Each structure stands twice: as C-alpha cells, then as structure tokens.
Amino acid sequence: MSKTVKELADELGVSKQTIQYHYQRLPANKRQKDSQGRNLISSDLERIIRNKVAKTLPPNNHQKDRQTSTNSGKNNIDIIATMKDEIAYLRADRDKQFAAKDQQIEKLQKLLDQSQQLQLMTAQKLKQLEKPKNERESDSKEKDEQIHARASGVPTAVENSADKPATFWQRLFGEQNNK
C-alpha cells in the first residue's frame, strides 16, 4: 500500500514540500517511483516520515484530557516502534557500509602488495642488467687496448711497399689489400 507525496501530505496536514524534504533524506535504495514518475512512499517509509513530521509540528491544542493522553500513549508506542525499525535499518546499512569498506581496504592492500612485488622485481632486473654492462665495459677496455697495441705497431706488408705509405685505417686495422 504505497502512497504518493501529495496523499501523505494531505493526510498529515502539511505541505508537499515538507514530505518531499523528508523523503529526499531517506536512503536512495528505499525510494520508489511509479510508472508516471511520481514518488511512492511505502508503509515503512510512511512511518519514518510521520515521525519526523510529528517532531516538527507544533502542538495544536494545549488541553489535556483522557482521550488526548491515550492517543499520545498510542502515538508514543508507534513512535517507539518506528524508531526501533529505523535504528535496525540504520544498523544494517552501517554494517553493509563497513563490509564494503573492508573489501575496499583488502583490495587496496592486495594492490599495494602487487606494486611492491613489481618494484622489487624491477630492481632485481636492473641489477642483472648492470652486471653484464659493467663486464662489457671491462671487456671493451681490453679490446681497445688490443687495438691500440696493434695500431702502434706498423704492419710488415706496408713497410715493404715503398710506393704507398700506410693509411690511418690500414694502421688501425692491420694489413689490408692495397688497391
């Protein structure tokens, strides 16, 4: 048995804006709309809104008689029941939010662990790449020294040829066929 905002406002004797104000502050998953796009208020939500509207309404009559006191007693029981329902709903919602946060924290922790593992693997690979590079540098120094030793010595074939002096490249790389 759902009611529209206007029906509930007329029933409680308040404006539609007042009902709409309280309706908008309810959890989004509890709000419903009909096929025409009007807001529908379920019986649970109606009790919650009634309690909130009842708190904001000023008392109309200051007379106290037996009928008013019995009505207020019934209203108090209704209010207490509604408040208990609202508290139970809020606790359940809070527990859901905590569970979602716990899942988010767990996911972020896994991502952090993965990131740290990747950084460690990258550092290890860099160390592995630096080792051969250092070894290559020492090998290349030895090769450079060998080339310099060969270049400083004049090749014997070039000494025998009197018509052409040895070029720089011939001295550097050793004997070449002279054309």
Secondary structure by P-SEA (a helix, b strand, c coil): ccccaaaaaaaacccaaaaaaaaaacccccccccccbbbbbcaaaaaaaaaaaaaacccccccccaaaaaaaaaaaaaaaaaaaaaaaaaaaaaaaaaaaaaaaaaaaaaaaaaaaaaaaaaaaaaaaaaaaaaaaaaaaaaaaaaaaaaaaccccccccccccccccccccccccccc
